[in-house]
Amino acid sequence: MRIDVLCFGAFKDYLPDDADGNRGSLEVPGGSTVGHVVDALGAPRALVFGVLVDGQQAPLDSEIHEGAEITLMPPYSGG
């Protein structure tokens, strides 16, 4: 199934090559979770600070659906 991924901070480094800015699309198997998406991107799960699925906060074990928009945010830094 096809999903959209919106990445911030260090997560942008893990987006597919055809990504547009901080947004990309990814093909994942049916029944995938947010954690599977992080793994498919090749990003370390330890980098995950915040996750949104279709604009709603979600844990890594949340199952996703076709066309979902997954937002991944690393820990915040700076002042």
ZAVEXVEX-617007 format. One line per field, with one value per atom (N, C-alpha, C): residue number from 1; residue in one letter; atom name; y, z, x. Coordinates in steps of 0.2 Angstrom, whole numbers, plus 2048, in hexadecimal, padded with zeros to 3 digits. Each point is the difference from the previous one (the first is absolute). Example, Ala and Ser with C-alpha at 12.3 -4.5 7.8 and 13.67 -1.06 7.14 Angstrom:
2
seq <- c(1,1,1,2,2,2)
type <- c(a,a,a,s,s,s)
atom <- c(N,CA,C,N,CA,C)
yy <- c(7E4,806,806,805,806,805)
zz <- c(827,800,800,7FC,801,803)
xx <- c(842,7FC,804,7FE,804,7FC)
This chain:
79
seq <- c(1,1,1,2,2,2,3,3,3,4,4,4,5,5,5,6,6,6,7,7,7,8,8,8,9,9,9,10,10,10,11,11,11,12,12,12,13,13,13,14,14,14,15,15,15,16,16,16,17,17,17,18,18,18,19,19,19,20,20,20,21,21,21,22,22,22,23,23,23,24,24,24,25,25,25,26,26,26,27,27,27,28,28,28,29,29,29,30,30,30,31,31,31,32,32,32,33,33,33,34,34,34,35,35,35,36,36,36,37,37,37,38,38,38,39,39,39,40,40,40,41,41,41,42,42,42,43,43,43,44,44,44,45,45,45,46,46,46,47,47,47,48,48,48,49,49,49,50,50,50,51,51,51,52,52,52,53,53,53,54,54,54,55,55,55,56,56,56,57,57,57,58,58,58,59,59,59,60,60,60,61,61,61,62,62,62,63,63,63,64,64,64,65,65,65,66,66,66,67,67,67,68,68,68,69,69,69,70,70,70,71,71,71,72,72,72,73,73,73,74,74,74,75,75,75,76,76,76,77,77,77,78,78,78,79,79,79)
type <- c(m,m,m,r,r,r,i,i,i,d,d,d,v,v,v,l,l,l,c,c,c,f,f,f,g,g,g,a,a,a,f,f,f,k,k,k,d,d,d,y,y,y,l,l,l,p,p,p,d,d,d,d,d,d,a,a,a,d,d,d,g,g,g,n,n,n,r,r,r,g,g,g,s,s,s,l,l,l,e,e,e,v,v,v,p,p,p,g,g,g,g,g,g,s,s,s,t,t,t,v,v,v,g,g,g,h,h,h,v,v,v,v,v,v,d,d,d,a,a,a,l,l,l,g,g,g,a,a,a,p,p,p,r,r,r,a,a,a,l,l,l,v,v,v,f,f,f,g,g,g,v,v,v,l,l,l,v,v,v,d,d,d,g,g,g,q,q,q,q,q,q,a,a,a,p,p,p,l,l,l,d,d,d,s,s,s,e,e,e,i,i,i,h,h,h,e,e,e,g,g,g,a,a,a,e,e,e,i,i,i,t,t,t,l,l,l,m,m,m,p,p,p,p,p,p,y,y,y,s,s,s,g,g,g,g,g,g)
atom <- c(N,CA,C,N,CA,C,N,CA,C,N,CA,C,N,CA,C,N,CA,C,N,CA,C,N,CA,C,N,CA,C,N,CA,C,N,CA,C,N,CA,C,N,CA,C,N,CA,C,N,CA,C,N,CA,C,N,CA,C,N,CA,C,N,CA,C,N,CA,C,N,CA,C,N,CA,C,N,CA,C,N,CA,C,N,CA,C,N,CA,C,N,CA,C,N,CA,C,N,CA,C,N,CA,C,N,CA,C,N,CA,C,N,CA,C,N,CA,C,N,CA,C,N,CA,C,N,CA,C,N,CA,C,N,CA,C,N,CA,C,N,CA,C,N,CA,C,N,CA,C,N,CA,C,N,CA,C,N,CA,C,N,CA,C,N,CA,C,N,CA,C,N,CA,C,N,CA,C,N,CA,C,N,CA,C,N,CA,C,N,CA,C,N,CA,C,N,CA,C,N,CA,C,N,CA,C,N,CA,C,N,CA,C,N,CA,C,N,CA,C,N,CA,C,N,CA,C,N,CA,C,N,CA,C,N,CA,C,N,CA,C,N,CA,C,N,CA,C,N,CA,C,N,CA,C,N,CA,C,N,CA,C,N,CA,C,N,CA,C,N,CA,C,N,CA,C)
yy <- c(7FA,806,806,805,807,804,803,805,806,806,806,801,802,801,808,803,807,800,802,7FF,807,800,807,7FE,805,7FF,7FB,7FC,7FA,7FB,800,7FB,801,806,802,7FC,7FF,7FC,7F9,7FD,7F9,800,806,7FF,7FD,7FD,7FE,805,7FE,805,804,7FE,803,805,801,804,807,804,807,804,803,803,7FC,801,7FB,7FB,7FF,7FC,7FB,7F9,7FB,7FB,7FB,7FA,7FA,7FB,7FA,7FA,7FB,7FA,7FB,7FE,7FB,7FB,7FA,7FB,801,7FD,801,7FE,803,7FE,803,804,804,804,802,804,806,805,806,7FE,7FB,7FE,7FC,7FD,7FD,805,806,806,802,801,803,7FB,7F9,7FB,800,801,800,806,806,806,7FF,7FB,7FF,804,803,805,7FC,802,7FD,802,7FB,801,805,800,804,807,802,807,802,7FC,802,803,807,803,801,802,801,7FD,7FD,7FD,802,802,802,7FB,7FD,7FD,804,802,804,806,803,806,7FE,7FA,7FE,7FC,802,7FD,7F8,7FC,7F9,7FD,7FA,7FC,7FC,7FE,7FC,7FA,7FD,7FA,801,806,801,7FE,7FC,7FD,806,800,806,7FD,805,7FE,803,7FD,803,807,804,807,804,7FD,804,805,805,805,7FF,7FE,7FF,805,804,805,7FE,800,7FE,806,801,805,7FE,802,7FE,805,7FE,805,807,804,808,802,804,803,808,803,807,804,807,804,805)
zz <- c(800,800,800,7FD,800,805,803,806,7FE,803,800,807,7FF,806,800,806,801,805,7FF,804,802,806,803,803,800,803,7FD,804,7FD,7FC,801,7FC,7F9,7FE,7F9,7FC,804,7FC,7FE,803,7FF,7FA,7FE,7FB,7F9,7FC,7FA,7FB,7FC,7FB,7FC,7FF,7FC,804,807,804,7FE,801,7FF,806,802,806,806,804,806,800,7FA,7FE,7FB,802,7FB,800,7FB,800,801,803,801,7FF,7FE,7FF,806,804,805,800,803,800,804,7FE,804,807,805,807,803,7FC,803,806,804,806,7FE,804,800,801,804,801,7FA,7FC,7FA,7FB,800,7FC,801,807,802,7FE,800,7FE,7F9,7FC,7F9,7FD,804,7FE,802,804,802,806,803,806,806,805,806,804,804,803,806,803,805,7FE,7FA,7FE,800,801,800,807,7FF,806,800,7FA,7FF,7FA,800,7FA,7FF,7FA,7FF,7FA,801,7FA,7FE,7FA,7FE,805,803,804,807,802,807,803,806,804,800,7FF,7FF,803,803,801,7FA,801,7FB,7FE,804,7FF,7FD,7FE,7FD,7F9,7FE,7F9,7FC,7FA,7FB,7FA,7FD,7FA,7F9,7FB,7F9,800,7FE,7FF,806,806,806,7FF,804,800,807,800,806,801,805,802,805,7FF,804,803,806,803,805,7FF,805,806,805,806,7FE,803,7FF,803,7FD,803,7FE,803,7FF,806,7FF,805,7FE)
xx <- c(804,7FC,804,7FE,804,7FE,805,7FF,804,7FE,804,804,806,804,803,7FF,802,805,806,806,803,802,803,807,804,806,804,804,804,7FC,7FA,7FC,800,801,800,806,805,806,7FE,7FA,7FE,7FB,7FD,7FB,803,7FB,802,803,804,804,7FB,7FA,7FB,7FC,801,7FD,800,7FB,7FF,801,805,801,800,7FC,7FF,7FB,7FD,7FA,802,7FE,801,7FB,800,7FB,804,7FD,803,7FB,802,7FC,802,7FB,801,7FA,802,7FB,7F9,7FB,7FA,801,7FD,801,806,803,806,7FE,805,800,804,7FF,805,807,801,807,803,7FC,802,802,7FC,802,807,801,807,805,7FF,805,801,7FA,800,805,7FF,804,808,801,807,802,7FB,802,800,804,800,7FA,7FD,7FA,801,806,802,800,800,7FF,7F9,7FB,7F9,7FE,7FE,7FE,7F8,7FE,7F9,7FD,7FA,7FD,7F9,7FE,7F9,7FE,7FA,7FD,7F9,800,7FB,7FE,806,7FF,7FE,800,7FF,806,801,806,7FF,805,800,806,800,806,803,806,803,7FC,7FC,7FD,7F9,7FE,7FA,800,7FB,7FF,7FE,803,7FE,7FC,7FD,7FB,803,7FD,802,7FF,805,7FF,801,802,801,806,800,805,804,806,804,805,800,804,805,807,805,804,801,804,805,806,805,800,804,800,802,7FD,801,807,803,806,801,804,801,7FD,800,7FE,7FB)
